[in-house]
Amino acid sequence: MKIAFVGSEDLVFPFKSLGAEIIPVEGKDIEDIKKEIEKSKYAVVFVFEDIFKKLEESTDITERTDINIVPIPGLKGSKGYGEKRIAEMVKKAVGMEIGGFK
């Protein structure tokens, strides 16, 4: 199972020591990042929230069902994208909102 982390190099580099692949975003536009995610067929892609928001706004990759993209908080803390995305996924899967999500 291939796992990747997407974000600034200083945030993603430590995950390389855990065996994950990393996709540093410096010098790349959103389309380049999207192509890199798609070409390698990762099972799970963890994307720091600032990059996730840009992916979500400018591409359709976050809506695909064959790529599991999970937003994670950056150094400044959570902006709520991960919780919102999980709530949306649960709602799609079961047809209603459940749990403590708003």
N, CA, C and O atoms as CSV, one atom per row, in Angstrom:
chain,resi,resn,atom,element,x,y,z
A,1,MET,N,N,0.854,-1.169,0.000
A,1,MET,CA,C,0.000,0.000,0.000
A,1,MET,C,C,0.899,1.230,0.000
A,1,MET,O,O,1.757,1.385,0.869
A,2,LYS,N,N,0.693,2.098,-0.979
A,2,LYS,CA,C,1.503,3.309,-1.094
A,2,LYS,C,C,0.780,4.477,-0.423
A,2,LYS,O,O,-0.403,4.727,-0.658
A,3,ILE,N,N,1.529,5.174,0.412
A,3,ILE,CA,C,1.007,6.343,1.121
A,3,ILE,C,C,1.906,7.521,0.788
A,3,ILE,O,O,3.126,7.383,0.698
A,4,ALA,N,N,1.282,8.692,0.605
A,4,ALA,CA,C,2.056,9.892,0.308
A,4,ALA,C,C,1.587,11.048,1.179
A,4,ALA,O,O,0.443,11.091,1.632
A,5,PHE,N,N,2.499,11.976,1.396
A,5,PHE,CA,C,2.204,13.215,2.115
A,5,PHE,C,C,2.527,14.372,1.185
A,5,PHE,O,O,3.588,14.402,0.560
A,6,VAL,N,N,1.597,15.334,1.096
A,6,VAL,CA,C,1.746,16.476,0.208
A,6,VAL,C,C,1.767,17.754,1.035
A,6,VAL,O,O,0.865,17.999,1.836
A,7,GLY,N,N,2.789,18.556,0.839
A,7,GLY,CA,C,2.885,19.824,1.553
A,7,GLY,C,C,4.264,20.414,1.391
A,7,GLY,O,O,5.059,19.941,0.579
A,8,SER,N,N,4.549,21.442,2.157
A,8,SER,CA,C,5.878,22.051,2.081
A,8,SER,C,C,6.923,21.031,2.545
A,8,SER,O,O,6.648,20.177,3.388
A,9,GLU,N,N,8.101,21.138,1.987
A,9,GLU,CA,C,9.134,20.127,2.234
A,9,GLU,C,C,9.453,19.956,3.714
A,9,GLU,O,O,9.659,18.832,4.171
A,10,ASP,N,N,9.497,21.034,4.461
A,10,ASP,CA,C,9.823,20.919,5.883
A,10,ASP,C,C,8.739,20.169,6.661
A,10,ASP,O,O,9.027,19.602,7.715
A,11,LEU,N,N,7.509,20.154,6.166
A,11,LEU,CA,C,6.436,19.409,6.840
A,11,LEU,C,C,6.379,17.946,6.417
A,11,LEU,O,O,6.092,17.077,7.239
A,12,VAL,N,N,6.649,17.665,5.143
A,12,VAL,CA,C,6.482,16.288,4.657
A,12,VAL,C,C,7.735,15.433,4.805
A,12,VAL,O,O,7.634,14.208,4.874
A,13,PHE,N,N,8.897,16.042,4.854
A,13,PHE,CA,C,10.144,15.266,4.885
A,13,PHE,C,C,10.219,14.254,6.032
A,13,PHE,O,O,10.686,13.139,5.801
A,14,PRO,N,N,9.786,14.581,7.256
A,14,PRO,CA,C,9.869,13.576,8.330
A,14,PRO,C,C,9.086,12.288,8.053
A,14,PRO,O,O,9.433,11.235,8.588
A,15,PHE,N,N,8.047,12.356,7.235
A,15,PHE,CA,C,7.243,11.167,6.936
A,15,PHE,C,C,7.978,10.187,6.031
A,15,PHE,O,O,7.607,9.016,5.955
A,16,LYS,N,N,9.006,10.651,5.352
A,16,LYS,CA,C,9.818,9.783,4.507
A,16,LYS,C,C,10.515,8.717,5.355
A,16,LYS,O,O,10.695,7.586,4.904
A,17,SER,N,N,10.903,9.071,6.567
A,17,SER,CA,C,11.574,8.113,7.448
A,17,SER,C,C,10.629,7.002,7.907
A,17,SER,O,O,11.080,5.963,8.390
A,18,LEU,N,N,9.333,7.217,7.758
A,18,LEU,CA,C,8.336,6.199,8.110
A,18,LEU,C,C,7.977,5.298,6.931
A,18,LEU,O,O,7.148,4.397,7.055
A,19,GLY,N,N,8.614,5.553,5.783
A,19,GLY,CA,C,8.369,4.733,4.597
A,19,GLY,C,C,7.344,5.317,3.642
A,19,GLY,O,O,7.036,4.704,2.619
A,20,ALA,N,N,6.815,6.478,3.952
A,20,ALA,CA,C,5.849,7.116,3.066
A,20,ALA,C,C,6.589,7.880,1.968
A,20,ALA,O,O,7.730,8.307,2.143
A,21,GLU,N,N,5.914,8.038,0.844
A,21,GLU,CA,C,6.466,8.875,-0.203
A,21,GLU,C,C,6.043,10.310,0.076
A,21,GLU,O,O,5.005,10.556,0.692
A,22,ILE,N,N,6.851,11.243,-0.380
A,22,ILE,CA,C,6.521,12.648,-0.131
A,22,ILE,C,C,6.429,13.403,-1.451
A,22,ILE,O,O,7.117,13.092,-2.424
A,23,ILE,N,N,5.556,14.403,-1.450
A,23,ILE,CA,C,5.408,15.273,-2.605
A,23,ILE,C,C,5.556,16.707,-2.110
A,23,ILE,O,O,4.577,17.331,-1.702
A,24,PRO,N,N,6.788,17.233,-2.147
A,24,PRO,CA,C,6.983,18.630,-1.767
A,24,PRO,C,C,6.341,19.533,-2.820
A,24,PRO,O,O,6.373,19.213,-4.008
A,25,VAL,N,N,5.768,20.640,-2.402
A,25,VAL,CA,C,5.010,21.484,-3.315
A,25,VAL,C,C,5.757,22.728,-3.788
A,25,VAL,O,O,5.258,23.446,-4.654
A,26,GLU,N,N,6.924,22.995,-3.248
A,26,GLU,CA,C,7.675,24.173,-3.643
A,26,GLU,C,C,7.967,24.136,-5.144
A,26,GLU,O,O,8.432,23.129,-5.676
A,27,GLY,N,N,7.683,25.256,-5.812
A,27,GLY,CA,C,7.958,25.379,-7.236
A,27,GLY,C,C,6.975,24.663,-8.140
A,27,GLY,O,O,7.229,24.540,-9.339
A,28,LYS,N,N,5.864,24.187,-7.607
A,28,LYS,CA,C,4.872,23.463,-8.414
A,28,LYS,C,C,3.538,24.181,-8.335
A,28,LYS,O,O,3.177,24.750,-7.305
A,29,ASP,N,N,2.809,24.145,-9.454
A,29,ASP,CA,C,1.449,24.675,-9.391
A,29,ASP,C,C,0.493,23.527,-9.076
A,29,ASP,O,O,0.899,22.365,-9.034
A,30,ILE,N,N,-0.758,23.855,-8.860
A,30,ILE,CA,C,-1.745,22.851,-8.436
A,30,ILE,C,C,-1.903,21.740,-9.468
A,30,ILE,O,O,-2.066,20.580,-9.090
A,31,GLU,N,N,-1.859,22.055,-10.738
A,31,GLU,CA,C,-1.989,21.018,-11.777
A,31,GLU,C,C,-0.826,20.028,-11.715
A,31,GLU,O,O,-1.026,18.828,-11.899
A,32,ASP,N,N,0.387,20.524,-11.458
A,32,ASP,CA,C,1.545,19.635,-11.329
A,32,ASP,C,C,1.373,18.695,-10.138
A,32,ASP,O,O,1.673,17.505,-10.228
A,33,ILE,N,N,0.891,19.234,-9.032
A,33,ILE,CA,C,0.666,18.424,-7.825
A,33,ILE,C,C,-0.390,17.366,-8.103
A,33,ILE,O,O,-0.219,16.204,-7.734
A,34,LYS,N,N,-1.484,17.765,-8.754
A,34,LYS,CA,C,-2.561,16.825,-9.099
A,34,LYS,C,C,-2.024,15.681,-9.958
A,34,LYS,O,O,-2.320,14.515,-9.694
A,35,LYS,N,N,-1.237,16.007,-10.981
A,35,LYS,CA,C,-0.693,14.972,-11.865
A,35,LYS,C,C,0.217,14.018,-11.111
A,35,LYS,O,O,0.200,12.812,-11.359
A,36,GLU,N,N,1.005,14.546,-10.198
A,36,GLU,CA,C,1.913,13.700,-9.426
A,36,GLU,C,C,1.138,12.749,-8.516
A,36,GLU,O,O,1.537,11.599,-8.337
A,37,ILE,N,N,0.042,13.219,-7.946
A,37,ILE,CA,C,-0.806,12.359,-7.109
A,37,ILE,C,C,-1.436,11.266,-7.962
A,37,ILE,O,O,-1.449,10.101,-7.566
A,38,GLU,N,N,-1.951,11.627,-9.113
A,38,GLU,CA,C,-2.661,10.675,-9.975
A,38,GLU,C,C,-1.753,9.615,-10.582
A,38,GLU,O,O,-2.158,8.459,-10.703
A,39,LYS,N,N,-0.551,9.979,-10.962
A,39,LYS,CA,C,0.308,9.045,-11.705
A,39,LYS,C,C,0.800,7.865,-10.871
A,39,LYS,O,O,1.103,6.810,-11.428
A,40,SER,N,N,0.884,8.016,-9.572
A,40,SER,CA,C,1.497,6.969,-8.763
A,40,SER,C,C,0.515,6.015,-8.103
A,40,SER,O,O,0.940,5.054,-7.461
A,41,LYS,N,N,-0.771,6.249,-8.240
A,41,LYS,CA,C,-1.796,5.339,-7.708
A,41,LYS,C,C,-1.614,5.074,-6.212
A,41,LYS,O,O,-1.560,3.922,-5.783
A,42,TYR,N,N,-1.520,6.139,-5.428
A,42,TYR,CA,C,-1.393,5.997,-3.986
A,42,TYR,C,C,-2.695,5.482,-3.391
A,42,TYR,O,O,-3.775,5.808,-3.883
A,43,ALA,N,N,-2.600,4.679,-2.335
A,43,ALA,CA,C,-3.792,4.210,-1.633
A,43,ALA,C,C,-4.380,5.336,-0.793
A,43,ALA,O,O,-5.596,5.524,-0.753
A,44,VAL,N,N,-3.511,6.081,-0.125
A,44,VAL,CA,C,-3.940,7.209,0.707
A,44,VAL,C,C,-2.960,8.357,0.492
A,44,VAL,O,O,-1.744,8.168,0.471
A,45,VAL,N,N,-3.521,9.546,0.333
A,45,VAL,CA,C,-2.696,10.742,0.178
A,45,VAL,C,C,-3.099,11.722,1.273
A,45,VAL,O,O,-4.231,12.206,1.296
A,46,PHE,N,N,-2.175,12.011,2.173
A,46,PHE,CA,C,-2.407,12.992,3.225
A,46,PHE,C,C,-1.916,14.343,2.702
A,46,PHE,O,O,-0.760,14.483,2.303
A,47,VAL,N,N,-2.806,15.326,2.708
A,47,VAL,CA,C,-2.499,16.636,2.151
A,47,VAL,C,C,-2.686,17.684,3.241
A,47,VAL,O,O,-3.743,17.755,3.867
A,48,PHE,N,N,-1.664,18.489,3.464
A,48,PHE,CA,C,-1.806,19.558,4.443
A,48,PHE,C,C,-2.898,20.515,3.981
A,48,PHE,O,O,-3.052,20.773,2.787
A,49,GLU,N,N,-3.653,21.038,4.947
A,49,GLU,CA,C,-4.885,21.767,4.659
A,49,GLU,C,C,-4.727,22.935,3.695
A,49,GLU,O,O,-5.621,23.172,2.882
A,50,ASP,N,N,-3.637,23.664,3.756
A,50,ASP,CA,C,-3.483,24.806,2.846
A,50,ASP,C,C,-3.429,24.351,1.391
A,50,ASP,O,O,-3.992,25.007,0.515
A,51,ILE,N,N,-2.757,23.235,1.130
A,51,ILE,CA,C,-2.687,22.676,-0.223
A,51,ILE,C,C,-4.003,22.010,-0.584
A,51,ILE,O,O,-4.463,22.119,-1.721
A,52,PHE,N,N,-4.618,21.318,0.380
A,52,PHE,CA,C,-5.904,20.664,0.124
A,52,PHE,C,C,-6.938,21.665,-0.370
A,52,PHE,O,O,-7.668,21.393,-1.323
A,53,LYS,N,N,-6.998,22.814,0.274
A,53,LYS,CA,C,-7.981,23.831,-0.110
A,53,LYS,C,C,-7.762,24.267,-1.551
A,53,LYS,O,O,-8.725,24.447,-2.296
A,54,LYS,N,N,-6.503,24.440,-1.953
A,54,LYS,CA,C,-6.201,24.821,-3.335
A,54,LYS,C,C,-6.571,23.706,-4.310
A,54,LYS,O,O,-7.092,23.978,-5.392
A,55,LEU,N,N,-6.303,22.448,-3.934
A,55,LEU,CA,C,-6.697,21.314,-4.778
A,55,LEU,C,C,-8.206,21.266,-4.949
A,55,LEU,O,O,-8.717,21.067,-6.051
A,56,GLU,N,N,-8.901,21.449,-3.850
A,56,GLU,CA,C,-10.357,21.385,-3.852
A,56,GLU,C,C,-10.960,22.497,-4.709
A,56,GLU,O,O,-11.951,22.269,-5.403
A,57,GLU,N,N,-10.381,23.686,-4.671
A,57,GLU,CA,C,-10.904,24.822,-5.414
A,57,GLU,C,C,-10.614,24.749,-6.911
A,57,GLU,O,O,-11.432,25.191,-7.717
A,58,SER,N,N,-9.468,24.200,-7.291
A,58,SER,CA,C,-9.059,24.309,-8.691
A,58,SER,C,C,-9.068,23.006,-9.476
A,58,SER,O,O,-8.870,23.031,-10.691
A,59,THR,N,N,-9.291,21.870,-8.827
A,59,THR,CA,C,-9.311,20.601,-9.563
A,59,THR,C,C,-10.455,19.728,-9.052
A,59,THR,O,O,-11.099,20.040,-8.051
A,60,ASP,N,N,-10.687,18.647,-9.752
A,60,ASP,CA,C,-11.736,17.709,-9.353
A,60,ASP,C,C,-11.176,16.492,-8.607
A,60,ASP,O,O,-11.917,15.553,-8.314
A,61,ILE,N,N,-9.905,16.504,-8.308
A,61,ILE,CA,C,-9.262,15.324,-7.714
A,61,ILE,C,C,-9.848,14.950,-6.353
A,61,ILE,O,O,-9.871,13.771,-5.999
A,62,THR,N,N,-10.318,15.924,-5.593
A,62,THR,CA,C,-10.853,15.618,-4.264
A,62,THR,C,C,-12.203,14.917,-4.334
A,62,THR,O,O,-12.666,14.373,-3.331
A,63,GLU,N,N,-12.838,14.920,-5.498
A,63,GLU,CA,C,-14.135,14.256,-5.667
A,63,GLU,C,C,-14.003,12.837,-6.205
A,63,GLU,O,O,-14.985,12.095,-6.233
A,64,ARG,N,N,-12.813,12.453,-6.627
A,64,ARG,CA,C,-12.635,11.113,-7.192
A,64,ARG,C,C,-12.739,10.054,-6.112
A,64,ARG,O,O,-12.318,10.269,-4.975
A,65,THR,N,N,-13.300,8.917,-6.470
A,65,THR,CA,C,-13.473,7.840,-5.501
A,65,THR,C,C,-12.309,6.848,-5.504
A,65,THR,O,O,-12.201,6.027,-4.593
A,66,ASP,N,N,-11.441,6.911,-6.511
A,66,ASP,CA,C,-10.320,5.971,-6.576
A,66,ASP,C,C,-9.068,6.487,-5.874
A,66,ASP,O,O,-8.081,5.761,-5.755
A,67,ILE,N,N,-9.099,7.731,-5.410
A,67,ILE,CA,C,-7.973,8.311,-4.683
A,67,ILE,C,C,-8.485,8.797,-3.328
A,67,ILE,O,O,-9.387,9.632,-3.268
A,68,ASN,N,N,-7.922,8.285,-2.260
A,68,ASN,CA,C,-8.332,8.677,-0.913
A,68,ASN,C,C,-7.451,9.831,-0.436
A,68,ASN,O,O,-6.298,9.631,-0.052
A,69,ILE,N,N,-8.005,11.025,-0.468
A,69,ILE,CA,C,-7.263,12.212,-0.067
A,69,ILE,C,C,-7.772,12.661,1.296
A,69,ILE,O,O,-8.961,12.915,1.485
A,70,VAL,N,N,-6.831,12.752,2.247
A,70,VAL,CA,C,-7.177,13.105,3.616
A,70,VAL,C,C,-6.471,14.407,3.992
A,70,VAL,O,O,-5.242,14.447,4.047
A,71,PRO,N,N,-7.236,15.475,4.251
A,71,PRO,CA,C,-6.594,16.715,4.683
A,71,PRO,C,C,-6.119,16.607,6.127
A,71,PRO,O,O,-6.820,16.060,6.979
A,72,ILE,N,N,-4.931,17.130,6.399
A,72,ILE,CA,C,-4.401,17.135,7.764
A,72,ILE,C,C,-3.972,18.556,8.121
A,72,ILE,O,O,-3.557,19.324,7.252
A,73,PRO,N,N,-4.074,18.899,9.402
A,73,PRO,CA,C,-3.731,20.265,9.819
A,73,PRO,C,C,-2.244,20.562,9.673
A,73,PRO,O,O,-1.401,19.671,9.772
A,74,GLY,N,N,-1.947,21.826,9.437
A,74,GLY,CA,C,-0.563,22.281,9.350
A,74,GLY,C,C,-0.076,22.765,10.704
A,74,GLY,O,O,-0.662,22.442,11.736
A,75,LEU,N,N,0.983,23.528,10.694
A,75,LEU,CA,C,1.582,24.012,11.929
A,75,LEU,C,C,0.686,24.989,12.687
A,75,LEU,O,O,0.785,25.097,13.910
A,76,LYS,N,N,-0.176,25.692,11.983
A,76,LYS,CA,C,-1.053,26.672,12.618
A,76,LYS,C,C,-2.340,26.060,13.165
A,76,LYS,O,O,-3.213,26.782,13.648
A,77,GLY,N,N,-2.462,24.750,13.095
A,77,GLY,CA,C,-3.653,24.087,13.612
A,77,GLY,C,C,-4.682,23.817,12.532
A,77,GLY,O,O,-4.493,24.172,11.369
A,78,SER,N,N,-5.765,23.189,12.930
A,78,SER,CA,C,-6.799,22.777,11.992
A,78,SER,C,C,-7.680,23.942,11.565
A,78,SER,O,O,-8.018,24.822,12.357
A,79,LYS,N,N,-8.038,23.918,10.294
A,79,LYS,CA,C,-9.000,24.872,9.755
A,79,LYS,C,C,-10.359,24.204,9.557
A,79,LYS,O,O,-11.295,24.834,9.065
A,80,GLY,N,N,-10.470,22.931,9.937
A,80,GLY,CA,C,-11.742,22.220,9.877
A,80,GLY,C,C,-12.016,21.491,8.579
A,80,GLY,O,O,-13.083,20.893,8.437
A,81,TYR,N,N,-11.085,21.517,7.612
A,81,TYR,CA,C,-11.327,20.860,6.333
A,81,TYR,C,C,-11.449,19.346,6.478
A,81,TYR,O,O,-12.285,18.721,5.825
A,82,GLY,N,N,-10.621,18.761,7.331
A,82,GLY,CA,C,-10.648,17.311,7.525
A,82,GLY,C,C,-11.967,16.854,8.109
A,82,GLY,O,O,-12.570,15.900,7.619
A,83,GLU,N,N,-12.417,17.523,9.145
A,83,GLU,CA,C,-13.686,17.162,9.779
A,83,GLU,C,C,-14.844,17.323,8.788
A,83,GLU,O,O,-15.734,16.476,8.715
A,84,LYS,N,N,-14.817,18.407,8.038
A,84,LYS,CA,C,-15.874,18.654,7.046
A,84,LYS,C,C,-15.871,17.567,5.979
A,84,LYS,O,O,-16.925,17.062,5.594
A,85,ARG,N,N,-14.675,17.208,5.500
A,85,ARG,CA,C,-14.576,16.188,4.443
A,85,ARG,C,C,-15.056,14.836,4.940
A,85,ARG,O,O,-15.775,14.139,4.225
A,86,ILE,N,N,-14.677,14.456,6.136
A,86,ILE,CA,C,-15.122,13.170,6.685
A,86,ILE,C,C,-16.638,13.164,6.841
A,86,ILE,O,O,-17.286,12.168,6.523
A,87,ALA,N,N,-17.213,14.266,7.328
A,87,ALA,CA,C,-18.665,14.357,7.473
A,87,ALA,C,C,-19.359,14.198,6.125
A,87,ALA,O,O,-20.381,13.518,6.032
A,88,GLU,N,N,-18.811,14.821,5.074
A,88,GLU,CA,C,-19.387,14.699,3.737
A,88,GLU,C,C,-19.290,13.268,3.223
A,88,GLU,O,O,-20.232,12.760,2.616
A,89,MET,N,N,-18.147,12.614,3.466
A,89,MET,CA,C,-17.968,11.238,3.009
A,89,MET,C,C,-18.924,10.292,3.717
A,89,MET,O,O,-19.493,9.399,3.091
A,90,VAL,N,N,-19.105,10.483,5.027
A,90,VAL,CA,C,-20.031,9.650,5.789
A,90,VAL,C,C,-21.458,9.867,5.285
A,90,VAL,O,O,-22.222,8.914,5.132
A,91,LYS,N,N,-21.804,11.109,5.034
A,91,LYS,CA,C,-23.152,11.418,4.549
A,91,LYS,C,C,-23.411,10.749,3.200
A,91,LYS,O,O,-24.497,10.217,2.970
A,92,LYS,N,N,-22.423,10.772,2.313
A,92,LYS,CA,C,-22.568,10.097,1.016
A,92,LYS,C,C,-22.700,8.584,1.192
A,92,LYS,O,O,-23.485,7.937,0.500
A,93,ALA,N,N,-21.930,8.035,2.116
A,93,ALA,CA,C,-21.913,6.586,2.294
A,93,ALA,C,C,-23.204,6.047,2.905
A,93,ALA,O,O,-23.702,5.005,2.479
A,94,VAL,N,N,-23.743,6.739,3.890
A,94,VAL,CA,C,-24.919,6.210,4.586
A,94,VAL,C,C,-26.205,6.965,4.266
A,94,VAL,O,O,-27.291,6.537,4.657
A,95,GLY,N,N,-26.087,8.092,3.552
A,95,GLY,CA,C,-27.272,8.831,3.153
A,95,GLY,C,C,-27.813,9.797,4.188
A,95,GLY,O,O,-28.883,10.374,3.997
A,96,MET,N,N,-27.091,9.979,5.278
A,96,MET,CA,C,-27.534,10.931,6.297
A,96,MET,C,C,-26.366,11.339,7.169
A,96,MET,O,O,-25.332,10.670,7.181
A,97,GLU,N,N,-26.522,12.428,7.897
A,97,GLU,CA,C,-25.471,12.859,8.802
A,97,GLU,C,C,-25.564,12.053,10.085
A,97,GLU,O,O,-26.647,11.873,10.641
A,98,ILE,N,N,-24.411,11.564,10.553
A,98,ILE,CA,C,-24.377,10.824,11.799
A,98,ILE,C,C,-23.225,11.315,12.646
A,98,ILE,O,O,-22.344,12.013,12.145
A,99,GLY,N,N,-23.214,10.973,13.890
A,99,GLY,CA,C,-22.111,11.341,14.766
A,99,GLY,C,C,-22.196,12.791,15.195
A,99,GLY,O,O,-23.241,13.431,15.087
A,100,GLY,N,N,-21.091,13.287,15.676
A,100,GLY,CA,C,-21.036,14.634,16.216
A,100,GLY,C,C,-20.656,15.691,15.209
A,100,GLY,O,O,-20.362,16.824,15.592
A,101,PHE,N,N,-20.653,15.356,13.920
A,101,PHE,CA,C,-20.288,16.344,12.914
A,101,PHE,C,C,-21.421,17.300,12.682
A,101,PHE,O,O,-22.590,16.927,12.781
A,102,LYS,N,N,-21.085,18.534,12.372
A,102,LYS,CA,C,-22.096,19.559,12.083
A,102,LYS,C,C,-22.245,19.724,10.600
A,102,LYS,O,O,-23.048,20.540,10.148
